[in-house]
Amino acid sequence: MMVAIGVSPGTWLRSGPYVPDQRQRLYVSRLDVPRDAIGGGIDVAGAWRLRSTNHHFSGYSALLAMGDGTLLAMTDHRRQMRFTAPDAAHRSVSFDFFARPGAGNERVIDLESVTRDPVSGYLWGAYERTNHIERYDADRTIAQAWPRAMRSWPDNRGPEAMVRLADGRFVVLSEGSPHWFAADLPGLVFAGDPVDGVEPKSFRFRPPEDFVPVDMAQLPDGRVLILLRALRWGLPPTFEGKLIVADPGTIRPGERWAWRDVAHLAAPLPMDNYEGLAVEPGEEGKLVLWLISDDNHSKFQRTLLLKLLWRPNEKARELPRAPS
């Protein structure tokens, strides 16, 4: 039997062992987009398609501005791309595992959101399917927590958006509701680090119809910018996005969190599944908004990066009551 297998035709057609592509190369293609493609006080400063043959590339669901001129994009399998902006004077990129697989962690996937404490350097990640939160120190040592309040959240539509606020609180939004046909989505606010066992308080969040939250980032004035996404079924399916702003100071247990519409993301913008949002200070009082899309490891989708410039005005600070 062993001899027969050794000389069978299939043996001669078998490829060699898989060799991961570890080349640290990122290919950037600038896309032609009108500066006023969004409107509403937001300018498009740049749009690019990103490609790489590196085996860590693809599937980015979270994005952070690291404060040193680099962006950190994370995949749902704990892989990272740390890179300088395509319009920077000097470009660099580094692909690697973010947190290396260890005992009991090999099957932890579906990382959907990452947030950061710039003082301690700690990062936190929120995971769907397992509905848990991880904390990573500078050495990427992992500490984990499974908040009881998240246990009933849908397995594949759980903690999609999370932000650590400057005052040490954490806000987490679910992509789906544990209740059928519910218009409100569950949200949690933790008074401190969820990994330390802090019990959260629950609130409700109602996004515009057909939209769900996919990422959040805090603004310098304390408010939170929330990225929303909608899937439009068709051949092929298409995506739309929204940016809304909300004040974490208005969160009340059991009540609906108020928000205000900022921008609608659609054509003529290059559109795909934007899931990562990062905010950093810009020039002349403007904010730089970075958005990255998750291509879901599909040949029919793209990894896109947007650079938007936004100057929030005084009117934008006036939040309406929560939608009824």
DRENPA-64186 format. One record per residue (C-alpha): residue in three letters; x, y, z. Coordinates in steps of 0.001 Angstrom, whole numbers, padded with zeros to 6 digits, always signed. Layout:
% DRENPA-64186
AlaXYZ ...
% end
This chain:
% DRENPA-64186
Met+000000+000000+000000 Met+002724+002486+000905 Val+004546+001775-002353 Ala+001375+002280-004369 Ile+000786+005668-002722 Gly+004363+006668-003383 Val+004123+006092-007127 Ser+000535+007194-007690 Pro-000022+010043-010173 Gly-001339+012238-007397 Thr+002084+012256-005778 Trp+003654+013876-008824 Leu+001001+016586-008935 Arg+001311+017504-005279 Ser+002808+020923-004577 Gly+005605+021537-002122 Pro+005173+022670+001468 Tyr+003521+026008+002055 Val+006050+028811+002504 Pro+004582+032001+003994 Asp+005321+035207+002127 Gln+007097+037421+004663 Arg+008178+040241+002362 Gln+007525+043595+004012 Arg+006047+045279+000965 Leu+002918+047363+000606 Tyr+001723+048421-002834 Val-000274+051654-002850 Ser-002470+052908-005699 Arg-003924+056394-005411 Leu-007568+056703-006409 Asp-008964+059793-008087 Val-011719+061130-005829 Pro-013233+064640-005845 Arg-012283+066589-002727 Asp-015959+067452-002151 Ala-017219+063887-002644 Ile-018745+063845+000865 Gly-019661+067456+001653 Gly-020969+068597+005007 Gly-017677+070167+006010 Ile-015595+067051+005305 Asp-012928+067112+002587 Val-011405+064043+000957 Ala-007644+064496+001299 Gly-006718+061111-000138 Ala-007977+057693-001179 Trp-005831+054648-001879 Arg-006094+050961-002637 Leu-003647+048836-000633 Arg-002187+045511-001780 Ser+000456+043128-000495 Thr+001498+039520-001027 Asn+002538+039220+002643 His+000639+036361+004300 His-000444+038669+007170 Phe-002167+041133+004803 Ser-005960+041380+004325 Gly-009137+041444+006416 Tyr-008657+044646+008441 Ser-011454+045337+010914 Ala-009799+047854+013265 Leu-007536+050882+012954 Leu-005544+053049+015386 Ala-003486+056216+014995 Met-000419+055491+017124 Gly+000657+059094+017690 Asp+004064+058672+016030 Gly+003009+059100+012421 Thr+002037+055457+011942 Leu-001290+053668+011666 Leu-001972+050221+013122 Ala-004451+048069+011214 Met-005628+044810+012771 Thr-007197+041694+011260 Asp-009744+039442+012888 His-007003+036798+013295 Arg-004746+039019+015461 Arg-002426+040027+012630 Gln-001207+043555+012137 Met-000035+046011+009536 Arg+001769+049022+010985 Phe+002453+051611+008310 Thr+002979+055255+007561 Ala+000346+057142+005634 Pro+000618+056869+001840 Asp+001097+060648+001597 Ala+003913+060731+004173 Ala+007357+061890+003112 His+008900+058556+004063 Arg+006955+055295+003847 Ser+007381+052208+005951 Val+005376+049072+006658 Ser+005647+046122+009014 Phe+003530+042958+008895 Asp+003458+040475+011766 Phe+001326+038727+014336 Phe-000078+041274+016763 Ala-000444+038815+019612 Arg+001212+035527+018870 Pro-000877+032370+019237 Gly-000356+030708+022595 Ala-001866+028012+024738 Gly-005638+028239+024528 Asn-005561+031200+022134 Glu-005119+029519+018752 Arg-008824+029562+017916 Val-009600+033051+019182 Ile-010650+034948+016058 Asp-013016+037697+014961 Leu-011247+040682+016458 Glu-013505+043591+015508 Ser-012327+046650+017401 Val-009152+047915+019077 Thr-008676+050849+021434 Arg-005636+052313+023150 Asp-004384+054136+026249 Pro-001613+056463+024964 Val-000169+056855+028477 Ser+000306+053206+029481 Gly+000594+051904+025928 Tyr-001992+049206+026688 Leu-004341+048145+023915 Trp-007689+046390+024189 Gly-009445+044273+021585 Ala-013125+043253+021379 Tyr-014056+039903+019825 Glu-017248+038651+018259 Arg-018249+034972+018448 Thr-016607+034633+021855 Asn-017984+038010+023047 His-014932+038813+025114 Ile-012353+041575+025586 Glu-008565+041242+025665 Arg-005892+043574+027007 Tyr-002363+043653+025593 Asp+000645+045162+027311 Ala+003820+046397+025602 Asp+005102+042814+025269 Arg+001713+041753+023858 Thr+000980+039633+026921 Ile-002729+038838+026872 Ala-005258+039234+029682 Gln-008895+038344+028988 Ala-012398+038960+030313 Trp-015837+037626+029401 Pro-018283+040250+030754 Arg-021554+038706+031871 Ala-023453+041531+030200 Met-022117+040420+026796 Arg-022902+036715+027089 Ser-026311+036999+025412 Trp-025022+039106+022521 Pro-025222+037376+019099 Asp-022213+035175+018340 Asn-021496+036747+014962 Arg-022845+040249+015701 Gly-021380+040993+019104 Pro-018971+043725+020307 Glu-018207+045386+016998 Ala-017188+048834+018272 Met-015252+049779+021413 Val-013444+052892+022633 Arg-011458+053696+025746 Leu-012263+057253+026783 Ala-009664+059685+028092 Asp-011220+059468+031575 Gly-010650+055698+031705 Arg-014184+054589+030886 Phe-014925+052114+028082 Val-017918+052207+025729 Val-018868+049065+023771 Leu-021569+048719+021103 Ser-022977+045485+019741 Glu-023587+045016+016029 Gly-026764+043053+016691 Ser-029456+042598+019298 Pro-030135+039384+021234 His-033847+040054+020623 Trp-035481+039326+017287 Phe-036664+042375+015308 Ala-035402+044788+017975 Ala-034604+048260+016640 Asp-032304+049091+019543 Leu-028826+047622+019909 Pro-027245+046968+023305 Gly-024446+049160+024584 Leu-022268+049013+027675 Val-020275+051622+029564 Phe-017556+050422+031941 Ala-016319+052772+034673 Gly-012854+051220+034297 Asp-010918+048424+032608 Pro-013278+045532+031704 Val-010381+043080+032066 Asp-010094+044050+035740 Gly-013622+042784+036337 Val-015443+046126+036312 Glu-019197+045559+035912 Pro-020758+047715+033179 Lys-024014+049621+032977 Ser-026278+048946+030022 Phe-027822+051469+027646 Arg-029528+051385+024257 Phe-028338+052559+020866 Arg-030496+052981+017771 Pro-028566+053653+014555 Pro-030256+054748+011329 Glu-032296+052010+009656 Asp-030183+049253+008059 Phe-026955+050626+009563 Val-024857+049049+012308 Pro-021889+050397+014307 Val-018480+049059+013264 Asp-015922+051301+015028 Met-015539+054319+017326 Ala-012890+056897+018191 Gln-012884+059710+020721 Leu-012525+063308+019548 Pro-010318+065870+021312 Asp-013420+067606+022750 Gly-014515+064365+024465 Arg-017268+063325+022095 Val-017163+060051+020172 Leu-017195+059643+016399 Ile-018942+056422+015347 Leu-018540+054678+011997 Leu-021653+052895+010707 Arg-022027+050475+007814 Ala-024920+049196+005717 Leu-024859+046244+003333 Arg-026926+046630+000168 Trp-027769+043257-001359 Gly-027348+042971-005083 Leu-025069+041529-007752 Pro-022547+042303-006495 Pro-023456+043453-002962 Thr-022439+047038-002176 Phe-021807+049051+000976 Glu-022707+052451+002357 Gly-021385+054160+005445 Lys-022215+056922+007886 Leu-020332+058974+010433 Ile-022262+060106+013493 Val-021165+061855+016676 Ala-022345+061229+020240 Asp-021458+062565+023685 Pro-020512+059854+026230 Gly-021504+062307+028960 Thr-025144+061823+027927 Ile-025164+058032+028378 Arg-027824+057032+030931 Pro-028408+053431+032114 Gly-031338+051845+030320 Glu-031904+054849+028063 Arg-031211+055468+024406 Trp-027920+057229+023559 Ala-028421+060390+021498 Trp-026345+061060+018399 Arg-026100+063492+015494 Asp-025525+062737+011819 Val-022199+063994+010420 Ala-021726+062465+006961 His-023023+059880+004520 Leu-020397+057725+002795 Ala-021358+056577-000694 Ala-020375+057043-004349 Pro-018507+058916-005777 Leu-016325+057762-002885 Pro-014631+054426-003576 Met-016814+052178-001451 Asp-016212+048868+000253 Asn-016692+047403+003718 Tyr-015208+050226+005834 Glu-014778+048863+009376 Gly-011783+050691+010852 Leu-011749+054315+012048 Ala-008904+056382+013528 Val-008799+060076+014439 Glu-005788+062337+014922 Pro-005229+066110+015116 Gly-004598+067924+011851 Glu-003551+071419+010875 Glu-005518+074618+011477 Gly-007876+072992+013971 Lys-008989+070257+011611 Leu-009182+066558+012459 Val-007774+063821+010252 Leu-010129+060858+009898 Trp-008683+057585+008618 Leu-010967+054803+007373 Ile-009872+051337+006262 Ser-012013+048643+004654 Asp-012187+044938+005447 Asp-011969+042905+002233 Asn-013071+039735+004079 His-010184+037905+002358 Ser-012283+038004-000808 Lys-011057+038511-004357 Phe-014188+040552-005033 Gln-013465+043174-002369 Arg-010658+045652-001798 Thr-008562+047049+001027 Leu-009190+050779+000761 Leu-007824+053632+002860 Leu-009469+057053+003098 Lys-008031+060251+004554 Leu-010691+062801+005428 Leu-010330+066315+006883 Trp-013054+067598+009196 Arg-013462+070740+011227 Pro-016302+070238+013730 Asn-018277+073471+014148 Glu-020195+074774+017115 Lys-023502+073624+015669 Ala-022182+070071+015591 Arg-021921+070150+019380 Glu-025685+070469+019746 Leu-026975+066917+020057 Pro-030681+066162+019630 Arg-032654+063888+021873 Ala-032283+060170+021299 Pro-034394+059013+018328 Ser-037786+057660+019361 
% end
